[in-house]
Amino acid sequence: MAITAPPHPTPVRAAATPAAAAPIPQYSLRKILGVWASAMIPMGLLAWVVAPWLAGQLDGPSPFTRSLIICLTAGMVWQFVLVMILLRPERRSPNWPGYRKALWLNGPPRKRQWLLVPVLAVALGIEEFVPQIHHAATRELGAFFESHAGHVFMSGSWGWLAVLTTMFVFNTVLGEELLFRGLLLPRMNGVFGRKDWLANGALFALYHVHVPWVIPATFADAFLVAYPAKRFRSALFSIAVHSIQSVFFFVFALSLVLG
């Protein structure tokens, strides 16, 4: 009787690691600086080259302020687009859990740690009182909106309130914070080790070439924003701290529109 050889067992393939469970890759120094420059250079060009040119093409009141708002908003939207572009090679899951892990979009480990948000937001607001480098008042949107011309410009201007709201959202939620604390900070440890949050804060301060007079005070953000984000592994925490400032400016702008 012929003996039939037993069939070869089918090799079992290891289950693919879900994108959401994959470790966050670490950037090289060259890539970190490249990402930083990809945010800093467009903002500088938009503020110092494009905005003055665009102001000359606009008719009506406050042409420079309008062009500056448009340009800064465009630069911050670009930062969100940059984050999405840089995440694609990692092949992260396109659903929320994938993005949440990739960008540290989770809360701090303990709920009571959220109580630190208003404390740090107040400390962040104190930066406004730090002496600044001399600069033209026309380049400071806050000073413009506090002026009579700013009140007249914003009165009943729902369209400009919508543009400003877009700028606020992309500034502290989908733009700067998402790029620096959501994308860059988790990927800087390989180069900077335990001081990655300090390097992140320094890059964030030096990124502000579009408003260079705030750079000295903004170095404090390393301790007020970057360190808590690293300590809690939560960009959502730093977004909350930074966004209280945006909420304040939104309420102020809304009061001018209604006023």
Salt bridges, closest charged atoms under 4 A:
GLU90 OE1 - ARG92 NE 3.03
GLU90 OE2 - ARG187 NE 2.90
GLU140 OE1 - HIS135 NE2 2.74
GLU177 OE2 - ARG181 NH2 2.81
GLU177 OE2 - HIS242 ND1 2.85
ASP196 OD1 - LYS230 NZ 2.86
